[in-house]
Amino acid sequence: MSTPSEPAIKGQVHTDFLHRVLYATDASVYREIPEGVFVPMDSEDLHQIVNWAIANGKSLIPRTAGTSLAGQCVGGSWVVDTGVHMNQILGFDPENRTVRVQPGVVRDELNRFLKPHGLWFSPNTSTSNRCMIGGMVGNNSSGSTSIKYGVTRDKVKSIKGIAGDGSWINLGPHADPTVLLNSERNDFEAVQFRVLYNELSDDAVQERIRKNYPDYSIHRRNNGYAIDELIRHKPFYSNGDSFNLSRLICGSEGTLMLMSEIELHLDELPQPFAALICPHFKSINDAMSAVEPVMQIVPEACELMDKVVLDCTKSNRQQAKNRFFIQGDPEAVLMIEVRGATEQELRAEVEKLTAVLSQTNATSSPVLKGDEITAAWELRKAGLGVLSNVKGDKKPVACIEDTAVKISDLPNYIAEFQELMESFDQRAVYYAHAGAGELHLRPILNLKLKSEVEQFRLISEASARLVRKYNGSLAGEHGVGRVRAPFLEEQVGEQNYKLLQRIKDSWDPHGVFNPGKIVRAKPMDEDLRFVPDRVEPSPETYMNFDDDGGILRHAERCNGTALCRKSPLEGGVMCPSFHATGLEKDNTRGRANALREWYTHGSLQGENADWVAETLDLCLSCKACQSECPSNVDMAKLKAEFQHAYYQNHKRPLRDYLFGRFALNMRRGSLFPELTNILLGENALATWFKHRVGITTQRALPKLAAKTFRDWWKRHKPKRGGDALVLYVDEFINYNEPEIGIKAVLFFEKLGFRVMVPYYGPSGRSELSKGYLEEARKHADWNVEFLREYVDQGVPIVGLEPSAILSFRDEYPDLVSEKWKADAIALADNCYLFEEFVWRAFEEGVIQTNHFHDVKRSLVLHAHCHQKAIADPGISAHVLSIPVNYHVEHVPSGCCGMAGAFGYEEEHYEVSMKIADQTLFPHLKNQPEEKVLVANGTSCRSQIADGLQRQSYHPVEILFDALVDFSANGSE
């Protein structure tokens, strides 16, 4: 509900502390708490917001995905987030190759819509799977394809929105812009054109602009407002293109108007046949010297990664797999893409490029094709995020990382830049768009120290002077914002800078739009994320965060690049709840920001932490961020730790005692399974019970089996002899699905293994999910102690439920008591998911294809989230394909949405089903009955049963049924 002092918009108005914290940062080094947040529903909401701001003396910060690196989205004003609701494609004209969109449309989602028509929006940033068109216009974004297709400014045809006087404005091309000089036209566009005409018509002014702005051959130029671009169009240049004020808006960073619609020119899709050549170099200078000759053949892209970035990818679970083409330990690698209409044309381009590279100092030049190209580009795109993996408080800092010079100047510019860095005792990080003359150069600094904050400013000042020496661009594609704005006057000259100020004042007479960006900025070293020389808080934790130097530093891994906002259609799992709600509070970045704010400025004992609990409420602990986030933020671990501390001083929901102590409750219930199942069933008593504890009535709770697996095992006569393994039958299978454990025993015994099921405890998975860390540690200590003798003997521990057995591998080393830590690490190295163990045995020839029948069968596989994050889901597909005529379709699904107790909780049911409807259910719901659904997670099988009314099976059930000549003795 909005208060009387705020506009009555159809969207949302947030003034609570949580939302103000969530929007206090972007991907830059800055932090400033805004007054509040508007989330408009449509353009009429935008109109009301602007007029409210004018009437009340307020200012607005436009924001879409919030991935800005120069602090464009940070300030003390009101944030206007157009990315939540205003994300529609409004019109498409394939014949004229144009499309109209709202500012919140994601670039890659737009291109997914355009692809069937053979068209695309070509600017291709590293954040393309979550950045939005509004932000791309604000920054005049470029990306890897700009050397072939141009920048965003080249693609914008018209822009509609709200002007600084509160009126509607529609900017577009004018073949004869002098009609705007007609004094009878008093609309905002005509008024602003007349102002610009008076400012720019003088030849001396134009000459001053050409002299002081970056060399025009540098196509990535964002040194303030694009007046250098305007004077090359009619009426200032008779042979120029049509005049279009939307070109001025591109790169204006939300300081001149608030956009509601954007019309884009589109390009034909690139040639279909592609190759990526990746020459390796022993030095940055060698790589830079190769760029100019390479660019003579006009490639599609020419990018650079240096050793620092490449080394960071080694420790990233997702990106380590994408390093396959890196040979040895190069100091720098160029990534050069060429294309052709046919394979023959492509070969010719590759041969041409190879000939050029043979004349350089490249040590090797692997050629990639097909899916290899996609994987390599993913590695490159992850560059910004993985830099957060640099250990300690010293991080590569975005301050001078957007400079662009002429390609011919690159070698000399880089040589001088290296000398500059040496004078500061620095070694910078180099990556980005070498073919465009733009390198993202980052010094490595600890902005928690006042002395290094001073270096931050001095290095930026010196770098700005060096760029000016080469007549380069201070901002190539990441914008001026607040990090570069203090140096803009020196770059463009005093008179040009005053002209920029006058343009700002004319377009924004009430100071409404994004104040302090581009012109009249604060000093670059104010409002930083960290308070210099402060004694950093060191919160006590139950789990071990020593690798990061504490839990606060783990939360600080998040640098705001927001890969957690990517579409579920992009593949992967992260971040399921954000996919369902689209809200900043429900993604990994939002949660990390809240936790960082809390651990920095709050105290669990002294302040209310409900706002932190709110942002963690929809976290499913799927662990996807642990692998898919370039910074490897482990939100499941952070959530467990927070919950543990939070509930020391807050009352738990009743259902936590049911779900969080699952094994204990199931053990008690198994004493009277029939009575317990009445309470868990579909009847009046069960309905009352569910309402009482906050469980949805739209699901059936898992029933207790009449006999547990342990009951069966006591009667079973284990096979003697053969290779030994310990089967870990978790609490979920023991009490609810014992037939899976039974079939696992019989499966292994039939294949000659000696199965042992010693006395061990519950996995602790349910306790971890609810922050019962003391109980979880007891289980972990117990299991490590009782299983260590088998580990010492080299006996593998094989588990059936991914969330349980992978806890041994993932959480136990950081959870157990100190005395068991070494044993926990050994256990982690010796435990296997069922499919992992079977595949290893198959590769070793112990399990063979002829152990299984040759009946044809079609399987559809959904793998568990924890397996996707910590292990390899592809192994499950391999294992299920061991029977010769088994065909496995591995569904590219995200999270199933169940996540243990989450999907059973009353207020989470709807979100749970929305998550399933993203990718999983659409892939499964139309599968014919003869296709068998396979899911190795107990929660996943429950979700499929509830949502699709179809049974799915554990992989062990599938393989057990496929064994040849098997006489089941399951009646034991």
Secondary structure, DSSP 8 states (H G I E B T S, - for coil): ---TTS---SSEEE-SHHHHHHTS--SSSB----SEEEE-SSHHHHHHHHHHHHHHT--EEEESS---SSSTT-SSSEEEE-SSS---EEEEETTTTEEEE-TT-BHHHHHHHHGGGTEE---B-TTTTT-BHHHHHHHT--BTTHHHH--GGGTEEEEEEE-TTS-EEEE-EESSGGGGG-TT--SHHHHHHHHHHHHH-SHHHHHHHHHHS--TT-S---SSS-HHHHTTBTTTSTTSB-EETHHHHTTSTTSS-EEEEEEEE-EE---SEEEEE--EESSHHHHHHHHHHHHTT--SEEEEEEHHHHHHHHT-HHHHGGGTT--S--SEEEEEEEEESSHHHHHHHHHHHHHHHTTTT-SB--EE-THHHHHHHHHHHTHHHHGGGSSSS-EE-TTSTTEE--GGGHHHHHHHHHHHHHHTT---EEEE-GGGTEEEEE-EE-TTSHHHHHHHHHHHHHHHHHHHHTT-BS-SSS--TTTTGGGHHHHH-HHHHHHHHHHHHHH-TT--B-TTSSSS---TTSSBSS-TT--------SS--TTTTSHHHHHTT--S--GGGS-GGGSS-S-HHHHHH--GGGSHHHHHHHHHHHHHH--TTTS--HHHHHHHTT-----HHHHHSTT---HHHHHHHHHHHHTTSS---HHHHHHTTHHHHHHHHTTSHHHHHHHHSSSHHHHHHHHHHTB-TTS------SS-HHHHHHH-----SSSEEEEE--HHHHHT-HHHHHHHHHHHHHTT-EEE--------HHHHHTT-HHHHHHHHHHHHHHHHHHHHTT--EEESSHHHHHHHHHTHHHHS-GGGHHHHHHHHTTEEEHHHHHHHHHHTTSS-GGGB----EEEEEE--HHHHHHS-THHHHHHHT-STTEEEEE------S-TTTGGGBGGGHHHHHHHHTTTHHHHHTT--TTSEEEES-HHHHHHHHHHH---EE-HHHHHHHHBTT----TT-
